[in-house]
Protein backbone atom coordinates (compact mmCIF):
# COMPACT_ATOMS: atom_id res chain seq x y z
CA UNK A 1 0.00 0.00 0.00
CA UNK A 2 1.45 3.37 -0.97
CA UNK A 3 0.79 6.71 0.68
CA UNK A 4 -0.91 9.25 -1.54
CA UNK A 5 1.22 12.34 -2.11
CA UNK A 6 0.52 15.69 -3.71
CA UNK A 7 2.70 18.58 -4.77
CA UNK A 8 3.16 21.43 -2.29
CA UNK A 9 4.79 24.77 -3.04
CA UNK A 10 4.53 27.95 -1.00
CA UNK A 11 6.50 30.91 0.28
CA UNK A 12 8.02 30.49 3.73
CA UNK A 13 9.85 33.33 5.43
CA UNK A 14 9.98 35.27 2.17
CA UNK A 15 11.47 32.45 0.09
CA UNK A 16 9.76 30.28 -2.51
CA UNK A 17 9.73 26.72 -1.18
CA UNK A 18 9.06 23.58 -3.15
CA UNK A 19 7.66 21.89 -5.00
CA UNK A 20 7.70 18.93 -2.63
CA UNK A 21 5.77 15.70 -2.85
CA UNK A 22 4.04 15.61 0.54
CA UNK A 23 1.72 12.95 1.96
CA UNK A 24 -1.93 13.98 1.87
CA UNK A 25 -3.11 14.84 5.38
CA UNK A 26 0.33 15.64 6.81
CA UNK A 27 -0.07 18.45 9.34
CA UNK A 28 1.81 21.62 8.44
CA UNK A 29 3.74 21.49 11.72
CA UNK A 30 5.15 18.11 10.65
CA UNK A 31 6.03 19.43 7.19
CA UNK A 32 7.89 22.39 8.74
CA UNK A 33 9.83 20.13 11.09
CA UNK A 34 10.48 17.11 8.86
CA UNK A 35 10.96 18.65 5.41
CA UNK A 36 12.46 22.06 6.22
CA UNK A 37 13.99 21.64 9.70
CA UNK A 38 12.06 24.71 10.87
CA UNK A 39 11.51 23.55 14.43
CA UNK A 40 10.87 26.86 16.20
CA UNK A 41 7.12 26.48 15.71
CA UNK A 42 6.06 24.13 18.48
CA UNK A 43 3.53 21.34 18.67
CA UNK A 44 1.46 21.79 21.80
CA UNK A 45 -1.99 20.31 22.07
CA UNK A 46 -2.54 18.97 18.55
CA UNK A 47 -6.10 20.32 18.63
CA UNK A 48 -5.59 23.99 17.80
CA UNK A 49 -6.40 25.11 21.32
CA UNK A 50 -3.06 26.23 22.79
CA UNK A 51 -1.82 28.19 19.72
CA UNK A 52 1.84 27.24 20.28
CA UNK A 53 1.97 26.16 16.62
CA UNK A 54 0.78 29.51 15.22
CA UNK A 55 2.45 31.08 12.19
CA UNK A 56 1.68 34.30 10.32
CA UNK A 57 -0.05 34.06 6.96
CA UNK A 58 0.67 36.99 4.66
CA UNK A 59 -2.22 37.50 2.26
CA UNK A 60 -1.89 38.94 -1.26
CA UNK A 61 -3.51 42.21 -0.10
CA UNK A 62 -0.73 42.66 2.49
CA UNK A 63 -2.86 41.82 5.52
CA UNK A 64 -1.79 39.15 7.99
CA UNK A 65 -3.55 36.52 10.01
CA UNK A 66 -2.67 33.84 12.52
CA UNK A 67 -2.88 30.22 11.37
CA UNK A 68 -2.39 27.15 13.53
CA UNK A 69 -0.21 24.51 11.91
CA UNK A 70 -1.28 21.50 13.98
CA UNK A 71 -4.87 21.45 12.70
CA UNK A 72 -4.30 22.38 9.04
CA UNK A 73 -2.60 19.97 6.72
CA UNK A 74 0.36 21.16 4.70
CA UNK A 75 -1.63 21.31 1.46
CA UNK A 76 -3.94 23.94 2.97
CA UNK A 77 -0.94 26.27 2.62
CA UNK A 78 -0.25 25.49 -1.06
CA UNK A 79 0.44 28.76 -2.88
CA UNK A 80 0.29 30.81 0.31
CA UNK A 81 2.92 32.85 2.10
CA UNK A 82 3.70 32.24 5.76
CA UNK A 83 6.23 33.43 8.29
CA UNK A 84 7.47 31.06 10.98
CA UNK A 85 9.35 32.23 14.05
CA UNK A 86 12.59 31.73 12.11
CA UNK A 87 11.51 34.38 9.60
CA UNK A 88 10.56 37.30 11.84
CA UNK A 89 14.01 38.81 12.44
CA UNK A 90 15.66 40.97 9.81
CA UNK A 91 18.48 39.18 8.00
CA UNK A 92 20.97 40.14 5.31
CA UNK A 93 21.53 38.42 1.95
CA UNK A 94 23.76 35.82 3.64
CA UNK A 95 20.93 34.99 6.09
CA UNK A 96 22.87 36.52 8.99
CA UNK A 97 20.85 38.18 11.73
CA UNK A 98 20.79 41.97 11.41
CA UNK A 99 18.11 42.91 13.95
CA UNK A 100 15.12 41.58 15.81
CA UNK A 101 11.64 42.93 15.19
CA UNK A 102 10.17 45.37 17.72
CA UNK A 103 7.96 42.55 19.03
CA UNK A 104 10.96 40.27 19.58
CA UNK A 105 12.95 43.09 21.20
CA UNK A 106 10.07 43.89 23.57
CA UNK A 107 9.62 40.24 24.50
CA UNK A 108 13.29 40.04 25.47
CA UNK A 109 13.24 43.38 27.29
CA UNK A 110 10.23 42.32 29.37
CA UNK A 111 11.44 38.72 29.70
CA UNK A 112 8.02 37.82 28.33
CA UNK A 113 8.59 34.08 28.45
CA UNK A 114 9.74 31.48 30.88
CA UNK A 115 10.20 28.11 29.24
CA UNK A 116 9.69 29.67 25.78
CA UNK A 117 7.53 26.88 24.41
CA UNK A 118 4.60 29.19 23.61
CA UNK A 119 6.73 32.16 22.55
CA UNK A 120 6.66 31.49 18.80
CA UNK A 121 2.86 31.57 18.85
CA UNK A 122 2.82 34.74 20.93
CA UNK A 123 5.27 36.42 18.52
CA UNK A 124 2.99 35.51 15.62
CA UNK A 125 -0.09 36.82 17.44
CA UNK A 126 1.59 40.04 18.52
CA UNK A 127 2.92 40.64 15.00
CA UNK A 128 -0.54 40.22 13.49
CA UNK A 129 -2.00 42.44 16.21
CA UNK A 130 0.47 45.28 15.56
CA UNK A 131 -0.14 44.95 11.79
CA UNK A 132 -3.89 45.26 12.39
CA UNK A 133 -3.46 48.26 14.67
CA UNK A 134 -1.49 50.02 11.94
CA UNK A 135 -4.49 49.52 9.64
CA UNK A 136 -7.14 50.30 12.25
CA UNK A 137 -5.73 52.07 15.33
CA UNK A 138 -7.53 51.90 18.65
CA UNK A 139 -8.12 54.62 21.21
CA UNK A 140 -5.61 54.61 24.07
CA UNK A 141 -8.28 53.68 26.59
CA UNK A 142 -9.25 50.65 24.46
CA UNK A 143 -5.71 49.28 24.06
CA UNK A 144 -5.77 46.90 27.06
CA UNK A 145 -8.96 45.23 25.86
CA UNK A 146 -7.61 44.98 22.32
CA UNK A 147 -4.44 43.27 23.59
CA UNK A 148 -6.50 40.82 25.61
CA UNK A 149 -8.68 40.04 22.59
CA UNK A 150 -5.58 39.49 20.43
CA UNK A 151 -3.68 37.26 22.87
CA UNK A 152 -6.31 35.54 25.02
CA UNK A 153 -6.50 32.38 22.90
CA UNK A 154 -2.79 31.70 23.41
CA UNK A 155 -1.95 29.45 26.33
CA UNK A 156 1.19 29.94 28.40
CA UNK A 157 1.62 27.06 30.82
CA UNK A 158 4.15 29.05 32.81
CA UNK A 159 1.63 31.88 33.30
CA UNK A 160 3.80 34.53 31.67
CA UNK A 161 0.79 36.47 30.38
CA UNK A 162 1.48 39.72 32.22
CA UNK A 163 4.90 40.10 30.64
CA UNK A 164 3.62 39.21 27.16
CA UNK A 165 0.87 41.80 27.52
CA UNK A 166 3.31 44.44 28.82
CA UNK A 167 5.65 43.83 25.88
CA UNK A 168 2.85 44.08 23.33
CA UNK A 169 1.52 47.24 25.01
CA UNK A 170 4.97 48.82 24.74
CA UNK A 171 5.23 47.97 21.03
CA UNK A 172 1.73 49.29 20.32
CA UNK A 173 2.42 52.55 22.17
CA UNK A 174 5.80 53.06 20.50
CA UNK A 175 4.75 52.19 16.95
CA UNK A 176 3.40 55.24 15.11
CA UNK A 177 -0.21 54.94 14.02
CA UNK A 178 -1.28 52.10 16.34
CA UNK A 179 -2.95 54.09 19.10
CA UNK A 180 -5.11 57.17 18.94
CA UNK A 181 -4.33 59.52 21.81
CA UNK A 182 -7.38 61.64 22.39
CA UNK A 183 -7.01 64.96 24.15
NUFI-242801 format. One line per 2 residues: number of its first residue (from 1); their letters; for each residue y negated, z, x of N, C-alpha, C. Coordinates in pm, 1 decimal, decimal comma. Each point is the difference from the previous one (the first is absolute). Layout:
N
NUM	a	Y:Z:X:Y:Z:X:Y:Z:X; ...
This chain:
183
1	xx	117,2:0,0:85,1:-117,2:0,0:-85,1:-123,7:0,0:89,8; -91,9:-90,4:-25,8:-121,5:-6,2:80,8:-117,7:56,2:-79,3
3	xx	-96,0:52,1:72,8:-119,7:56,7:-59,7:-100,3:-111,7:-21,0; -54,6:-8,2:-119,4:-99,8:-102,5:-29,6:-129,1:31,5:74,9
5	xx	-54,0:-103,1:65,0:-126,1:14,9:73,5:-98,7:-104,0:-49,8; -127,5:35,8:12,8:-108,8:-92,1:-32,6:-103,4:6,4:109,9
7	xx	-80,4:-104,0:7,0:-104,5:-8,0:100,9:-116,0:92,1:-37,4; -53,0:67,9:100,1:-116,0:87,5:-16,7:-100,5:-29,9:109,9
9	xx	-123,0:-26,5:-40,4:-111,2:-18,9:93,7:-122,1:66,5:-61,4; -76,6:69,8:80,8:-119,4:67,8:-46,2:-89,4:29,2:119,4
11	xx	-114,6:57,8:-27,7:-91,2:41,4:105,5:6,1:152,0:9,3; 29,1:48,9:120,5:6,6:144,3:22,1:-95,3:34,1:113,4
13	xx	-91,4:89,3:-28,3:-97,6:46,1:98,6:-79,0:-116,6:59,8; -31,8:-95,8:-87,0:-82,9:-113,1:39,4:72,9:-113,5:68,6
15	xx	131,8:9,5:12,0:76,9:-104,2:69,3:104,6:-59,6:-93,3; 8,8:-133,3:-0,7:104,3:-67,3:-77,1:135,6:45,8:52,6
17	xx	88,8:34,8:-91,5:130,8:52,9:35,3:106,7:-77,6:-75,6; 98,3:-48,2:71,9:109,8:-71,7:-63,3:-12,8:-148,7:23,7
19	xx	86,0:-75,3:-58,3:95,1:39,0:-104,8:124,3:70,3:56,4; 49,1:94,0:-81,2:122,9:72,7:27,9:95,7:-24,6:-116,3
21	xx	126,5:3,0:28,4:100,4:-0,4:-105,0:36,0:145,9:-24,9; -37,5:50,7:-116,9:10,6:142,5:-30,7:90,4:18,6:-121,6
23	xx	89,8:97,8:4,6:85,8:25,4:-115,6:-81,4:27,6:-126,4; 42,4:-60,0:-108,4:-63,4:23,6:-129,6:16,9:147,4:-35,4
25	xx	-107,8:62,9:-42,5:4,4:140,5:-40,0:-28,5:98,5:111,5; -19,4:-48,0:123,0:-31,5:92,8:109,5:-137,9:59,7:-22,4
27	xx	-11,8:132,6:-3,0:-132,0:60,7:-15,2:-93,3:-38,2:115,6; -126,4:-14,0:-29,9:-96,9:-38,2:102,4:-1,9:99,8:115,4
29	xx	14,8:128,0:-29,1:0,3:100,7:107,1:110,8:-30,0:100,3; 116,4:-42,5:-48,6:110,4:-34,2:89,1:-30,6:-125,6:80,2
31	xx	-62,8:-99,2:-63,9:-38,5:-121,3:72,2:-97,0:34,2:112,9; -102,0:81,9:-30,0:-97,3:38,7:103,0:68,7:67,4:117,6
33	xx	89,9:91,1:-29,1:68,2:75,9:104,9:100,5:-85,8:76,5; 86,8:-69,9:-73,3:113,8:-67,2:62,6:-32,7:-136,2:60,0
35	xx	-90,1:-73,8:-60,6:-31,3:-134,6:48,4:-119,9:-1,5:94,7; -95,9:89,7:-21,3:-124,3:-7,2:76,0:-25,7:122,4:87,8
37	xx	84,1:100,8:-9,0:-17,0:124,2:74,9:-135,5:65,5:-27,9; -48,9:-16,1:-121,8:-122,3:68,3:-43,9:44,8:125,7:-73,9
39	xx	10,6:108,2:73,5:60,4:121,9:-54,3:-101,2:108,5:-36,9; -128,2:-30,9:7,1:-101,6:99,3:-34,2:-8,7:28,1:-148,8
41	xx	39,1:-96,3:-81,6:7,4:19,2:-144,4:129,4:74,1:-27,5; -10,0:115,3:-65,2:115,8:88,0:-13,2:67,5:-7,7:-135,7
43	xx	129,6:14,9:2,9:81,8:11,2:-120,5:2,0:146,5:-40,0; -44,1:28,7:-120,1:-2,6:138,0:-47,0:102,3:23,4:-108,4
45	xx	-39,4:-27,9:-122,0:84,5:32,0:-114,4:91,1:-114,0:-42,8; -36,1:-123,5:30,6:79,2:-114,7:-42,6:-17,4:-35,0:-146,1
47	xx	-93,9:66,1:-68,0:-22,9:-23,8:-142,1:-145,5:-34,5:-31,2; -82,8:-12,6:102,6:-139,4:-35,2:-20,6:-87,0:115,1:-46,1
49	xx	48,3:120,5:14,3:-73,3:116,6:-48,7:-87,5:62,5:108,2; 49,0:9,7:122,1:-73,3:74,4:103,3:-108,9:-82,3:68,7
51	xx	12,1:-132,7:-1,9:-99,2:-92,5:57,2:-5,3:1,5:152,7; 98,3:58,4:66,4:1,8:-3,3:146,7:16,7:-142,7:51,6
53	xx	59,9:-86,3:-80,2:31,2:-136,9:41,6:-110,6:-100,2:-33,5; -115,6:46,9:-37,8:-108,0:-86,7:-47,5:-61,9:-83,1:111,4
55	xx	-22,3:-128,1:-32,0:-73,3:-91,8:87,3:-116,3:-57,1:-80,4; -91,3:-66,8:68,8:-114,6:-63,0:-65,3:31,7:-147,2:-21,6
57	xx	-16,2:-45,9:-122,9:9,1:-143,4:-28,6:-141,9:-55,6:-3,6; -22,4:-106,5:74,6:-129,2:-68,1:0,8:13,8:-125,0:-84,2
59	xx	-72,7:-2,8:-110,6:8,4:-111,5:-94,0:-89,4:-115,0:45,2; 26,5:-120,0:-50,7:-81,3:-117,1:38,6:-149,5:16,8:-27,7
61	xx	-36,0:78,7:-101,4:-141,5:19,9:-32,3:-66,6:105,0:89,9; 76,0:56,5:95,3:-54,1:98,3:92,5:20,0:143,7:-43,4
63	xx	41,0:22,3:-123,3:22,7:136,4:-46,9:131,2:52,5:58,6; 14,9:130,9:-3,8:120,4:63,4:53,0:64,6:86,7:-106,8
65	xx	127,8:24,5:18,0:71,5:91,5:-87,7:110,9:67,0:79,5; 45,3:112,3:-51,3:111,4:71,5:60,1:129,8:-54,3:-58,4
67	xx	101,3:-18,5:84,6:130,8:-42,4:-47,7:105,7:84,3:71,0; 92,5:52,0:-77,8:108,5:79,4:56,4:114,5:-91,3:41,3
69	xx	49,6:20,4:120,2:100,6:-90,4:55,9:143,5:44,6:-25,6; 19,7:118,4:-55,1:137,3:43,8:-26,1:51,3:-50,6:-134,2
71	xx	-90,8:-35,5:-91,9:44,5:-42,4:-133,1:-15,3:-149,9:-22,9; -65,0:-70,6:91,1:-12,2:-145,3:-11,3:84,5:-64,6:108,1
73	xx	76,8:-101,7:-41,0:79,2:-65,3:103,3:-89,4:-89,8:84,1; 49,2:-36,4:115,2:-79,0:-75,7:96,7:-52,3:-130,6:-59,5
75	xx	79,1:-64,4:-83,8:-41,0:-129,3:-56,1:-117,4:11,8:-96,3; -26,6:116,8:-52,6:-119,5:22,3:-82,1:-125,0:-32,9:80,5
77	xx	6,2:16,3:131,5:-113,9:-18,0:88,3:-11,2:-142,8:56,4; 91,1:-88,5:-39,2:-1,8:-137,2:51,8:-136,6:-64,4:-26,0
79	xx	-61,5:-51,1:105,7:-129,3:-66,7:-10,6:-119,5:92,6:-6,5; 23,1:130,5:1,0:-108,4:96,4:-9,7:-45,8:44,7:137,9
81	xx	-104,9:78,6:2,0:-53,7:55,6:123,6:-4,2:151,2:-13,2; 64,8:68,8:93,8:0,3:146,3:-2,5:-41,8:55,6:135,2
83	xx	-44,8:124,4:-4,2:-32,2:73,1:121,8:82,5:127,7:-0,4; 79,2:16,8:105,0:75,3:124,0:19,0:-85,4:92,1:86,1
85	xx	45,3:119,7:21,1:-76,6:95,6:81,4:-23,9:-54,6:140,5; 90,0:-82,6:49,9:-16,7:-56,7:133,6:-116,5:-98,9:6,8
87	xx	-44,9:-49,9:-113,8:-103,6:-102,7:-1,8:-139,2:47,0:-35,6; -19,2:129,3:-19,9:-132,8:48,2:-39,1:-99,8:1,8:115,6
89	xx	40,2:45,1:115,3:-91,5:13,2:114,1:-47,5:-137,2:47,0; -114,5:-2,5:63,1:-54,7:-124,0:55,3:61,0:-23,8:137,4
91	xx	52,6:-122,0:18,7:65,7:-34,7:125,7:-61,3:-127,2:56,2; 15,4:-19,5:130,6:-50,3:-122,4:61,7:108,5:-107,8:-4,0
93	xx	-28,4:-114,3:61,7:91,8:-113,8:-1,5:134,4:32,4:64,7; 1,3:95,9:92,0:124,2:40,6:66,8:73,4:109,4:-76,1
95	xx	-48,6:32,2:-121,8:58,3:103,3:-85,2:-19,1:140,2:55,6; -100,7:17,0:86,0:-33,3:132,8:52,6:-98,1:68,3:-93,3
97	xx	17,9:127,6:-20,1:-85,5:77,6:-89,0:-144,2:-0,6:49,3; -91,7:-35,2:-86,7:-142,5:4,2:31,2:-66,5:119,6:-67,7
99	xx	30,0:20,6:-128,2:-57,5:113,6:-71,7:78,9:25,8:-127,4; -7,1:123,1:-45,1:60,5:37,4:-127,3:-98,6:-29,3:-112,1
101	xx	51,0:-13,2:-119,8:-86,9:-19,3:-115,6:-71,6:131,7:-30,8; -107,4:-4,1:-76,4:-65,4:125,2:-39,9:95,2:96,4:-71,7
103	xx	90,4:-52,4:-80,9:96,8:86,7:-68,8:88,3:69,5:103,0; 53,7:-73,8:95,1:85,7:59,9:102,2:-76,6:102,7:83,5
105	xx	-123,5:-34,2:37,0:-81,6:93,5:78,6:-24,5:129,3:-77,2; -30,2:-11,8:-129,1:-25,8:119,2:-81,9:126,5:83,5:-17,1
107	xx	114,7:-65,1:-14,1:124,6:75,0:-13,3:26,5:81,4:126,6; -26,3:-58,2:114,4:19,2:73,1:125,8:-102,3:112,7:12,3
109	xx	-126,2:-31,2:-27,7:-105,7:101,2:10,4:29,9:122,1:-87,0; 49,7:-23,2:-120,1:27,0:108,7:-94,1:143,5:52,9:11,2
111	xx	74,2:-51,5:96,9:142,1:31,9:13,4:65,0:-3,6:-138,0; -16,5:-116,1:-65,0:41,5:-17,7:-139,1:147,6:-36,6:-11,5
113	xx	82,2:69,4:71,6:143,8:-21,1:-3,7:62,5:117,9:71,1; 124,8:24,9:-31,8:72,9:100,8:75,9:119,6:-68,5:64,2
115	xx	102,3:-27,1:-77,2:115,5:-68,4:59,4:-27,0:-149,3:16,8; -92,0:-56,6:-79,6:-37,6:-140,0:11,6:85,0:-95,8:-80,1
117	xx	102,7:48,6:-65,5:91,4:-89,7:-70,6:-70,2:-78,6:-110,8; -90,8:62,8:-70,5:-69,4:-64,7:-111,1:-127,3:-71,9:43,3
119	xx	-39,7:13,5:123,2:-130,8:-47,6:46,1:-18,9:-150,0:-18,2; 100,7:-80,1:27,5:-14,6:-145,2:-15,9:-36,9:-35,5:-143,4
121	xx	61,9:65,0:-95,9:-32,3:-24,3:-141,0:-140,0:45,5:-35,0; -41,5:113,7:54,6:-135,9:48,5:-24,1:-103,7:-92,4:64,1
123	xx	27,8:-53,4:118,1:-92,6:-94,6:63,4:-14,5:-123,4:-88,4; 111,2:-50,1:-51,4:-5,5:-116,7:-88,8:-84,0:31,0:-124,0
125	xx	26,4:114,7:-62,6:-73,0:36,5:-121,4:-149,2:17,7:27,1; -32,2:67,1:108,1:-140,9:22,8:33,0:-70,2:-131,1:32,9
127	xx	68,4:-91,0:67,4:-57,9:-129,9:33,0:-30,4:-79,0:-126,6; 93,5:-2,8:-92,1:-20,9:-69,4:-127,4:-113,4:67,0:-76,7
129	xx	-3,7:132,1:0,7:-105,5:73,7:-69,9:-138,0:-33,9:55,5; -15,6:0,8:129,7:-129,7:-32,6:61,5:-36,8:-144,9:-30,8
131	xx	96,1:-91,8:6,2:-26,6:-140,3:-36,0:-50,8:-10,1:-143,5; 62,3:74,6:-90,0:-42,4:-3,8:-141,7:-138,5:59,5:-18,4
133	xx	-28,4:108,3:71,5:-133,2:59,8:-9,7:-107,7:-96,9:47,7; 30,6:-79,3:99,8:-98,7:-96,7:48,8:-27,4:-108,2:-104,1
135	xx	96,0:-25,3:-87,3:-18,8:-97,1:-107,8:-62,7:64,1:-124,0; 33,8:125,7:-23,4:-48,9:71,3:-118,4:-28,5:144,6:39,2
137	xx	-117,2:27,3:57,6:-31,4:136,2:45,0:-2,7:99,4:-116,5; 24,6:126,4:35,2:-5,5:106,9:-99,1:-121,4:88,1:26,6
139	xx	-41,7:70,5:-102,5:-108,3:97,4:17,1:52,3:115,7:85,1; -88,3:59,6:75,9:36,4:110,6:89,8:75,0:109,3:-74,0
141	xx	-45,9:33,5:-118,3:64,4:108,5:-74,5:139,0:-38,7:-52,5; 33,2:-128,2:1,8:131,1:-45,6:-46,1:98,0:-25,4:115,0
143	xx	-44,4:19,3:123,3:83,1:-33,5:114,9:127,6:83,8:6,4; -9,2:129,7:-21,5:119,3:86,1:9,8:108,5:-45,3:-96,4
145	xx	-38,0:-28,0:-123,0:96,4:-47,0:-99,7:59,1:-134,8:36,8; -81,9:-87,7:57,3:48,4:-131,6:40,7:100,7:12,3:113,9
147	xx	-25,0:91,2:93,4:94,6:23,4:109,8:131,8:52,3:-55,6; -8,0:96,1:-90,2:121,2:54,1:-60,5:78,6:-109,3:-70,9
149	xx	-68,2:-84,0:-77,8:67,9:-108,7:-69,5:67,9:-95,3:98,8; -65,7:-26,1:113,1:53,3:-94,7:98,1:118,8:55,8:77,9
151	xx	1,8:130,5:24,1:102,3:57,5:88,1:105,9:84,7:-70,6; -22,3:35,0:-124,8:88,4:95,7:-67,2:146,0:-40,9:-8,0
153	xx	30,4:-129,3:-1,2:139,5:-41,6:-10,0:76,0:14,8:131,3; -71,9:23,0:108,6:63,6:13,1:130,8:44,6:144,3:21,1
155	xx	123,8:14,3:44,0:56,3:133,0:19,1:2,2:34,3:148,6; -55,8:117,4:31,0:5,4:55,2:135,0:83,7:127,2:-9,6
157	xx	115,9:-1,1:60,2:88,4:115,8:-8,6:-50,8:118,2:81,2; -92,0:-27,0:91,0:-57,1:108,0:81,3:-125,8:57,6:-64,8
159	xx	-37,8:-49,6:-111,9:-119,3:41,5:-75,7:-128,6:-18,2:79,2; -16,2:-115,1:62,1:-120,2:-30,2:76,5:-108,0:-67,8:-82,0
161	xx	6,3:12,5:-131,4:-91,6:-73,3:-87,6:-146,8:26,5:30,2; -37,0:124,0:20,0:-141,4:33,5:18,4:-57,7:-78,6:116,5
163	xx	70,9:-8,0:107,9:-51,1:-71,6:117,4:-4,4:-150,5:-23,2; 98,2:-55,1:-69,3:-5,5:-142,7:-35,3:-124,5:-27,4:-83,7
165	xx	-21,2:83,1:-100,4:-113,0:-19,8:-90,7:-132,8:14,6:75,3; -8,7:98,1:88,5:-122,6:17,7:79,6:-27,2:-122,3:87,0
167	xx	104,3:-53,7:61,1:-15,5:-117,7:85,9:-46,7:-120,0:-81,0; 59,3:-21,2:-115,4:-38,0:-114,1:-83,7:-142,4:18,5:-52,7
169	xx	-36,0:122,1:-35,4:-137,7:27,5:-44,6:-98,7:-36,8:110,7; 30,1:40,5:123,3:-89,2:-30,9:111,5:-16,8:-151,1:18,2
171	xx	110,1:-74,6:-8,6:-8,1:-145,6:15,8:-82,1:-60,7:-113,1; 24,3:44,5:-122,5:-74,7:-54,0:-114,4:-149,2:27,7:13,1
173	xx	-34,6:119,9:44,5:-141,8:36,6:11,6:-68,0:-68,6:118,2; 76,5:-36,7:101,1:-60,1:-61,4:119,1:8,2:-153,0:0,0
175	xx	68,3:-56,6:-97,0:11,1:-145,6:-8,6:-105,8:-52,2:-97,1; -91,5:-80,8:48,8:-107,4:-51,1:-86,7:54,9:-71,7:-122,8
177	xx	-59,7:31,8:-113,2:34,1:-68,4:-124,8:111,7:61,3:-80,6; 59,9:110,1:46,8:112,1:60,4:-73,1:-44,6:100,4:-105,2
179	xx	-110,0:66,8:27,1:-44,3:109,0:-88,7:-144,4:-23,2:-38,3; -27,0:18,3:-127,1:-136,3:-11,2:-50,8:-60,9:139,5:-2,0
181	xx	-103,2:19,6:78,8:-71,1:128,0:1,7:-117,2:-8,3:-95,3; 12,2:66,7:-109,9:-107,2:-0,3:-99,8:-101,1:109,3:32,5
183	x	-125,0:-33,2:-20,9:-105,3:99,0:24,8:-69,2:40,7:-126,7
